[in-house]
Amino acid sequence: MLGIQDIVAKSIGSTNPYNMIRATIDGLKHEASPRNVASRRGKKVAEILRKPEAETVEA
């Protein structure tokens, strides 16, 4: 629903399932929109969402 396609995560410290769920929900609550990220970095939204050249070239 959020448009997230690929996520890799590593748990450092506690692996208690309740803490893992709490941390996941906290992270999703604090997710920033591309517009906010671009504004903080002084860039345009297209520059933030553009894929690197290495990923766009097909082998």
N, CA, C and O atoms as a GROMACS GRO file, in nm:
protein
  236
    1MET      N    1   0.080  -0.119   0.000
    1MET     CA    2   0.000   0.000   0.000
    1MET      C    3   0.085   0.126   0.000
    1MET      O    4   0.043   0.229  -0.051
    2LEU      N    5   0.206   0.118   0.058
    2LEU     CA    6   0.292   0.235   0.065
    2LEU      C    7   0.380   0.250  -0.057
    2LEU      O    8   0.447   0.352  -0.073
    3GLY      N    9   0.382   0.151  -0.144
    3GLY     CA   10   0.466   0.158  -0.261
    3GLY      C   11   0.608   0.110  -0.235
    3GLY      O   12   0.696   0.130  -0.318
    4ILE      N   13   0.630   0.048  -0.122
    4ILE     CA   14   0.763  -0.005  -0.091
    4ILE      C   15   0.776  -0.139  -0.160
    4ILE      O   16   0.691  -0.226  -0.144
    5GLN      N   17   0.885  -0.156  -0.237
    5GLN     CA   18   0.901  -0.278  -0.314
    5GLN      C   19   1.004  -0.372  -0.254
    5GLN      O   20   0.977  -0.491  -0.235
    6ASP      N   21   1.121  -0.322  -0.223
    6ASP     CA   22   1.228  -0.406  -0.171
    6ASP      C   23   1.278  -0.348  -0.039
    6ASP      O   24   1.318  -0.232  -0.032
    7ILE      N   25   1.277  -0.431   0.064
    7ILE     CA   26   1.326  -0.386   0.193
    7ILE      C   27   1.418  -0.493   0.250
    7ILE      O   28   1.386  -0.612   0.248
    8VAL      N   29   1.530  -0.449   0.300
    8VAL     CA   30   1.622  -0.537   0.370
    8VAL      C   31   1.645  -0.475   0.506
    8VAL      O   32   1.670  -0.356   0.518
    9ALA      N   33   1.636  -0.557   0.608
    9ALA     CA   34   1.654  -0.505   0.743
    9ALA      C   35   1.740  -0.599   0.824
    9ALA      O   36   1.747  -0.719   0.798
   10LYS      N   37   1.805  -0.543   0.923
   10LYS     CA   38   1.886  -0.622   1.014
   10LYS      C   39   1.850  -0.579   1.155
   10LYS      O   40   1.844  -0.460   1.186
   11SER      N   41   1.828  -0.676   1.239
   11SER     CA   42   1.795  -0.647   1.378
   11SER      C   43   1.923  -0.650   1.460
   11SER      O   44   1.995  -0.749   1.462
   12ILE      N   45   1.950  -0.539   1.527
   12ILE     CA   46   2.066  -0.531   1.614
   12ILE      C   47   2.015  -0.524   1.756
   12ILE      O   48   1.939  -0.434   1.791
   13GLY      N   49   2.054  -0.618   1.837
   13GLY     CA   50   2.008  -0.619   1.976
   13GLY      C   51   1.897  -0.721   1.994
   13GLY      O   52   1.908  -0.834   1.946
   14SER      N   53   1.793  -0.681   2.061
   14SER     CA   54   1.685  -0.771   2.097
   14SER      C   55   1.610  -0.824   1.975
   14SER      O   56   1.584  -0.750   1.880
   15THR      N   57   1.577  -0.953   1.978
   15THR     CA   58   1.494  -1.011   1.872
   15THR      C   59   1.357  -1.050   1.928
   15THR      O   60   1.287  -1.133   1.869
   16ASN      N   61   1.320  -0.990   2.039
   16ASN     CA   62   1.190  -1.012   2.099
   16ASN      C   63   1.083  -0.973   1.997
   16ASN      O   64   1.085  -0.861   1.947
   17PRO      N   65   0.989  -1.064   1.964
   17PRO     CA   66   0.889  -1.034   1.861
   17PRO      C   67   0.808  -0.906   1.887
   17PRO      O   68   0.775  -0.833   1.793
   18TYR      N   69   0.778  -0.877   2.013
   18TYR     CA   70   0.701  -0.757   2.044
   18TYR      C   71   0.782  -0.630   2.014
   18TYR      O   72   0.728  -0.532   1.963
   19ASN      N   73   0.910  -0.634   2.046
   19ASN     CA   74   0.995  -0.518   2.016
   19ASN      C   75   1.013  -0.501   1.866
   19ASN      O   76   1.020  -0.388   1.818
   20MET      N   77   1.022  -0.612   1.792
   20MET     CA   78   1.038  -0.605   1.647
   20MET      C   79   0.914  -0.541   1.582
   20MET      O   80   0.926  -0.457   1.493
   21ILE      N   81   0.797  -0.581   1.628
   21ILE     CA   82   0.673  -0.524   1.575
   21ILE      C   83   0.664  -0.376   1.610
   21ILE      O   84   0.627  -0.294   1.526
   22ARG      N   85   0.696  -0.341   1.734
   22ARG     CA   86   0.691  -0.202   1.777
   22ARG      C   87   0.787  -0.116   1.694
   22ARG      O   88   0.751  -0.006   1.652
   23ALA      N   89   0.908  -0.167   1.669
   23ALA     CA   90   1.005  -0.093   1.589
   23ALA      C   91   0.959  -0.077   1.445
   23ALA      O   92   0.980   0.028   1.385
   24THR      N   93   0.897  -0.180   1.389
   24THR     CA   94   0.846  -0.173   1.252
   24THR      C   95   0.736  -0.068   1.239
   24THR      O   96   0.738   0.013   1.147
   25ILE      N   97   0.643  -0.070   1.330
   25ILE     CA   98   0.533   0.027   1.327
   25ILE      C   99   0.586   0.168   1.349
   25ILE      O  100   0.540   0.262   1.283
   26ASP      N  101   0.681   0.185   1.440
   26ASP     CA  102   0.740   0.316   1.463
   26ASP      C  103   0.810   0.368   1.336
   26ASP      O  104   0.799   0.486   1.302
   27GLY      N  105   0.881   0.279   1.268
   27GLY     CA  106   0.947   0.318   1.143
   27GLY      C  107   0.849   0.360   1.036
   27GLY      O  108   0.872   0.458   0.966
   28LEU      N  109   0.738   0.287   1.024
   28LEU     CA  110   0.636   0.322   0.924
   28LEU      C  111   0.568   0.454   0.958
   28LEU      O  112   0.531   0.529   0.868
   29LYS      N  113   0.550   0.482   1.086
   29LYS     CA  114   0.488   0.609   1.127
   29LYS      C  115   0.576   0.728   1.091
   29LYS      O  116   0.526   0.837   1.061
   30HIS      N  117   0.707   0.708   1.095
   30HIS     CA  118   0.800   0.818   1.070
   30HIS      C  119   0.851   0.823   0.926
   30HIS      O  120   0.947   0.895   0.896
   31GLU      N  121   0.787   0.748   0.838
   31GLU     CA  122   0.828   0.748   0.698
   31GLU      C  123   0.798   0.885   0.636
   31GLU      O  124   0.691   0.943   0.659
   32ALA      N  125   0.893   0.936   0.558
   32ALA     CA  126   0.878   1.067   0.496
   32ALA      C  127   0.838   1.052   0.349
   32ALA      O  128   0.876   0.956   0.283
   33SER      N  129   0.762   1.148   0.300
   33SER     CA  130   0.722   1.146   0.160
   33SER      C  131   0.839   1.192   0.073
   33SER      O  132   0.928   1.262   0.121
   34PRO      N  133   0.840   1.152  -0.054
   34PRO     CA  134   0.947   1.198  -0.144
   34PRO      C  135   0.957   1.350  -0.150
   34PRO      O  136   1.066   1.404  -0.166
   35ARG      N  137   0.844   1.418  -0.139
   35ARG     CA  138   0.844   1.564  -0.143
   35ARG      C  139   0.919   1.622  -0.022
   35ARG      O  140   0.996   1.717  -0.036
   36ASN      N  141   0.896   1.565   0.096
   36ASN     CA  142   0.965   1.612   0.216
   36ASN      C  143   1.115   1.585   0.208
   36ASN      O  144   1.196   1.670   0.246
   37VAL      N  145   1.152   1.467   0.161
   37VAL     CA  146   1.294   1.432   0.149
   37VAL      C  147   1.364   1.525   0.050
   37VAL      O  148   1.472   1.575   0.078
   38ALA      N  149   1.300   1.547  -0.065
   38ALA     CA  150   1.359   1.637  -0.165
   38ALA      C  151   1.374   1.778  -0.110
   38ALA      O  152   1.475   1.844  -0.135
   39SER      N  153   1.277   1.823  -0.036
   39SER     CA  154   1.283   1.957   0.022
   39SER      C  155   1.401   1.970   0.119
   39SER      O  156   1.474   2.069   0.116
   40ARG      N  157   1.419   1.870   0.206
   40ARG     CA  158   1.530   1.873   0.302
   40ARG      C  159   1.666   1.869   0.232
   40ARG      O  160   1.762   1.930   0.279
   41ARG      N  161   1.675   1.797   0.121
   41ARG     CA  162   1.802   1.783   0.049
   41ARG      C  163   1.826   1.894  -0.052
   41ARG      O  164   1.936   1.904  -0.108
   42GLY      N  165   1.726   1.977  -0.076
   42GLY     CA  166   1.741   2.085  -0.174
   42GLY      C  167   1.742   2.034  -0.317
   42GLY      O  168   1.808   2.092  -0.403
   43LYS      N  169   1.668   1.927  -0.342
   43LYS     CA  170   1.661   1.868  -0.476
   43LYS      C  171   1.516   1.861  -0.522
   43LYS      O  172   1.424   1.893  -0.447
   44LYS      N  173   1.498   1.819  -0.647
   44LYS     CA  174   1.365   1.799  -0.701
   44LYS      C  175   1.322   1.655  -0.674
   44LYS      O  176   1.406   1.567  -0.655
   45VAL      N  177   1.191   1.632  -0.672
   45VAL     CA  178   1.139   1.498  -0.645
   45VAL      C  179   1.190   1.398  -0.748
   45VAL      O  180   1.221   1.284  -0.714
   46ALA      N  181   1.200   1.438  -0.874
   46ALA     CA  182   1.248   1.349  -0.980
   46ALA      C  183   1.392   1.302  -0.954
   46ALA      O  184   1.427   1.190  -0.988
   47GLU      N  185   1.473   1.388  -0.894
   47GLU     CA  186   1.611   1.349  -0.862
   47GLU      C  187   1.614   1.247  -0.748
   47GLU      O  188   1.704   1.162  -0.744
   48ILE      N  189   1.520   1.254  -0.659
   48ILE     CA  190   1.514   1.161  -0.547
   48ILE      C  191   1.465   1.024  -0.594
   48ILE      O  192   1.516   0.921  -0.550
   49LEU      N  193   1.368   1.022  -0.683
   49LEU     CA  194   1.305   0.897  -0.726
   49LEU      C  195   1.376   0.830  -0.843
   49LEU      O  196   1.346   0.714  -0.875
   50ARG      N  197   1.468   0.899  -0.906
   50ARG     CA  198   1.538   0.843  -1.022
   50ARG      C  199   1.624   0.725  -0.979
   50ARG      O  200   1.690   0.730  -0.875
   51LYS      N  201   1.623   0.618  -1.061
   51LYS     CA  202   1.707   0.501  -1.034
   51LYS      C  203   1.849   0.529  -1.081
   51LYS      O  204   1.869   0.600  -1.179
   52PRO      N  205   1.948   0.473  -1.013
   52PRO     CA  206   2.088   0.488  -1.056
   52PRO      C  207   2.107   0.426  -1.195
   52PRO      O  208   2.034   0.334  -1.232
   53GLU      N  209   2.204   0.475  -1.269
   53GLU     CA  210   2.230   0.427  -1.404
   53GLU      C  211   2.258   0.277  -1.410
   53GLU      O  212   2.216   0.211  -1.505
   54ALA      N  213   2.326   0.223  -1.310
   54ALA     CA  214   2.361   0.080  -1.309
   54ALA      C  215   2.236  -0.008  -1.309
   54ALA      O  216   2.240  -0.117  -1.365
   55GLU      N  217   2.128   0.036  -1.248
   55GLU     CA  218   2.007  -0.043  -1.241
   55GLU      C  219   1.921  -0.031  -1.367
   55GLU      O  220   1.842  -0.120  -1.396
   56THR      N  221   1.936   0.077  -1.442
   56THR     CA  222   1.851   0.098  -1.558
   56THR      C  223   1.907   0.031  -1.683
   56THR      O  224   1.833   0.010  -1.780
   57VAL      N  225   2.036  -0.003  -1.684
   57VAL     CA  226   2.099  -0.067  -1.801
   57VAL      C  227   2.075  -0.216  -1.792
   57VAL      O  228   2.110  -0.280  -1.693
   58GLU      N  229   2.016  -0.273  -1.898
   58GLU     CA  230   1.990  -0.415  -1.900
   58GLU      C  231   2.109  -0.488  -1.958
   58GLU      O  232   2.174  -0.438  -2.051
   59ALA      N  233   2.139  -0.605  -1.905
   59ALA     CA  234   2.254  -0.684  -1.952
   59ALA      C  235   2.219  -0.766  -2.073
   59ALA      O  236   2.303  -0.838  -2.125
   0.00000   0.00000   0.00000
